[in-house]
């Protein structure tokens, strides 16, 4: 899926990397003369050391300090914060505060490096700049068409409650709605989204009767891969933006790589044995499903375990990328409180509740591991959006250059504290370094 339209609108504020190299090794000594037909390798100097190139980027993290009443503390200075990486205190070299959506530079970072090929949106006057960036990521491949009305009402609430004048926002979908909106300040463009958006997710009956491979329902896995890759590309583009809180409003019904496992296993068994044979022998189809579906093929259960492990790996990769880019996921399930399935679906209630639990848990993981909020299993979207609005309006962005000497330690724990008493701090807990490029 082409994401250039979204990437093109994102501001480029990528800080310069500093390449450090160790001293080059001394020249090699002349090699001994080779005999005919032999090759003699140059003698290795035991004092020679390999050369390493280290890239040092600024690590940024959002911090939301609150007092005992839950109010944002807006008068903190650089010396009030302490940042630790893997238990080692770091020096804060950049500090920006956003209060009420307005930015205040308290400790300016080094100037950014301009890059070609980046399309900057039209700039507002400084006193109107909110400093907030939102990406509305609408995963319509995992939104039921029957909930399109609720989905459109949710977008209207977002336009009214969350996105204010001066906010920079873009919209990206994954499926049939085909919306890829450049970053813009024009809130009126959200009206286009409301008119065009619709759900295109699979119905339970389509999942159960669809083709199934060794990894579970093939169409389910394909759609999830599209959704995760699209989100990953958006996060990678947002990684270039510094000194702002970057929020991805993740609207989806969640993910389950092996949904309705027992129901699908029962359908397979009945298709093999023949429904007429069950009726002739007077056997109970439900009993046959319980006996055959769970025990006839032990690979069915093991395949479900593998599917859960694959889903966990996908969620882990995406949240690591988000933490590296300092992007917070605010996941919203427009279904709200869910009851039993529709009667025409003919689903096992236990299977249905397992599906709801796994799909909502996936949204919780995306939010909790990136410092966001999961709005799932609730119908009060107004209250949830007000909370998101507050968290994205009042915050500090702290920046430091890591002094961790171990380049092999890719995942690093971050701890932020405030010296003043009775102040709680909300901040991300870790980030993960990028893997080095493979040698060609």
Beta strands, then each sheet from edge to edge (+ up, - down):
strand 1: 18-21
strand 2: 53-56
strand 3: 58-66
strand 4: 81-85
strand 5: 88-90
strand 6: 92-99
strand 7: 102-107
strand 8: 132-138
strand 9: 168-173
strand 10: 180-184
strand 11: 212-213
strand 12: 216-217
strand 13: 245-251
strand 14: 327-332
strand 15: 374-375
strand 16: 395-401
strand 17: 411-418
strand 18: 424-427
strand 19: 430-432
sheet 1: 1+ 2-
sheet 2: 7+ 6- 16+ 3- 18+
sheet 3: 5+ 4- 17+ 19-
sheet 4: 10+ 9- 8- 13- 14- 15-
sheet 5: 11+ 12-
end
